[in-house]
Amino acid sequence: MTADLRKNKRKKQESFLFLLMGLILLGLMVSGYFLFVEKILPGIASNKGTPNTSNDTTEASASKGTASDSNSLLAGEGQIVTLYFASKDKDKLVREIRKIPQEKMLLALATNIVTELIKGPFTTDARKAIPDGTMLKSIFFNQGTFFIDLSREFVDKHPGGAAEEVLTIYSIVNTLTELDKKAKVKFLINGGEVESLKGHLSLRQLFARFEPILASTL
């Protein structure tokens, strides 16, 4: 009799425990359902319905920046510089005013203006003094001197003649010294010194600004 009572009591306890565990599991399932409906599902729906605009925004910004850069000079921005080219009808240098992209660093500005010189003049009364094919290899500034390193074409393709050599050299010297009137200029060819362009003007010296070569109309 006692054994039967214990057995029945144990069964009741086990049934209670099973019922309790079932209620707990049911509660967890219900809680999980509401969590899913209230928290997770709205986030999924939101991500699905919202277009990914990050790439579009980046591309639009890049496009806007490119357009701004290309139109900057037209919008009145940029920097006014003075370039000197050989005159077409006399052994003098004539001045040309040109607008180029703004540069705050001295060497970047010096590089830009020499590059413009190599391109040649826009004005009809001037001609290019630097030989075709000449490339600017580097330029640096040290202790008041611009060191300008040009390609071999600067020497090899020069037409020669004392007057032409002077015009070529001072086209560059007077243009660079617009940045610093007291500066001097040293010419290098492919990183080294050469004696002269075509035998008239020594390139081993430092060149200072020379204003008497400028046309009287300046």
N, C-alpha and C positions, 0 to 999 in steps of 0.2 A: 504494500500500500504506500509506504513511504517512498519507495523507488519510483512508483508511478507519479506521485506528486512532484518529485524532483524533476522527473522527465517532462511533465507538463509545464512546470515552471520554466525550465530551460527553453522549451519550445516557444513559450510566450516571450521570453527575453530575446530570443533570436528573431522572432517575428517583429518585435518592437524595433530591434536594431535595423532589420531590413527595411522596415517602414520609414525609420528616421533617415537612413541613407538614401532611400528613394526620394524623400522630401527634399533633402539637401541637393541631390543631383537635379531634381526638378527646378529648385530655386536658382541653381547655377545656370541652367539652360535658359530659364526665363530672363535672368539678369543679362546673360550674354546676348540674347535676342534683342532686348531693348537697347543695350550698348551699341550693337551693330546698327540698329535702325536709326538711333539718335546721333551717333558720333561718326561711324565709319562710312555708312551709306551716303550721307550728304556730302562728305569729302570726295568720294568717288564720283558722284554725280557732278560736283563742282568742277573737278579736274577735267572731266569729259567735255563739259559744256564750255570751258574757257579755252580760247585759242592760245597757242604758244606764240607770244609776241616778242620774246627776247631776241630771237634772231632777226626778226623784221626790224626791231628798234635799232639793233646794232648796225644792220645794213643801211638803214635810213640815215643814221648818224654818220657812217662812213661816207655815204653818198653826199650828204650835206657838207661834210668837211672838204671833200674833193672839189665840189662845186665852189666852195668858198675860196679855196686856195687858187683855183684857176681864174677866179674873177677878182682876186684881191687887188691887183694892179689897176684893173678897170674901175674899182670902187674908190680909187684915190689913195690906196695904201701903197707901201713900198718905200724905196729910198732913192733920192736923187743923187747921182754921181756924175763926176766930170771925167770924160775920157779924151785922150789926145790922139789924133790920127794925122797922117801925112796929108799935106795940102796937095790938090791935084795940079796946081799950076805954079807952085813955088816950093823952095826948100825950107818950108816952115811946117809947124804943127798947128792944126786947127782944133778947136774945142768942140766937143759934142756932149750935150747934156742928155743923160739917159736915166730912166727909172728901172730899178732892179728890185728883186725881193729884199725885204728888210733883213739886215743882219746886225747883231749887236757885237759879235766877236770880231776882232780886228782881222785875224787870218781868214775867216770865212768871207768877210767883205773883200779883202785883198784878192782872194781866189776868184770871187765872182767878177770883179772888175777886170782882172787879167783875162778871164774867160770871154768877157764881152769884147775886149780889145782883139782877141784872136778871131772872133766872129767877123769883125770889120765894121765900118761905119754905116750909118743909115743916111747921113746927109750927102747931098750930091757934090759938094765942093771938097770932099775928103776921099782919101783912098787908104787902103789897108797898108800898114807899115811892117807887119809881122808876116813872114813867109807862110804860104799855104802848107798845111800838114803839121805845123808846129803844135805841140801839145804841152800843156802845163802839167808837169809831173808832181811838183810840190812847191810849197812856199812857206817860209817861216820867218819870224822876226826875232832878232837878238841884239841887244845893246844898241838900239837905234838903227839897225840895218835890216832891210828886207833881203832875204836870200831867196832868189827865184830860180828854180830848177826847170829847165825846158828840154824838150826832146831834141835829138840831133838834127831834125829838119830845120830848126831855127838857124843853124849854121849852113848846112848843106844846100838848102834851097834859097838862100839869100842871094839877091841879084848882084851884090857887090857895089863898090863905089863908095868913096868917102862920105858923100852927102847922104846916100841911102843908109849907110851904117849908122850915122848920127841920128837920122830920123827914126830908125827902128829902135835904137837904144833909148832915146829920150821920149819916144811914144810911151814906152813902159815906165821909165823913171818918173817922168812928170805926172803920169796917171797915178802911180803908187804914192807919190809924195803929196798928192791931194789929201791923203789920209793923215799925213804928218809931214809938214813942209820941211822940217829939219832932218828927216830920215834920209838914209843913203840906201843904195840898191847894189846888190852883188849878184852877178849872173853865173849860173852853173849850167852845164850841159850834161845831161844824164848823170848828175850827181858829182861831176868833176869840173875842174877849171879848164878853159881853153884860152889860147893866146888872143884870138880876135875873131870877128865874124869873117871878114875876107881880107885881112891884112892891114886895115887902116886904124881901127879903134881897139885898143887893148881891153879885153874883158877880165883881166886880172885885177883891175882897180875897182874901188868903190865909186859909184856914181851919185852925185848930188843933183838936186833939182837945178834945171837950167832954163830960165825963163826967156832969155834973148831969142831962143829958137821958136817962141810962140808967135803966131801971126799977129800983126799989129791991130787987127780988128778985135782982138780979145779985150 
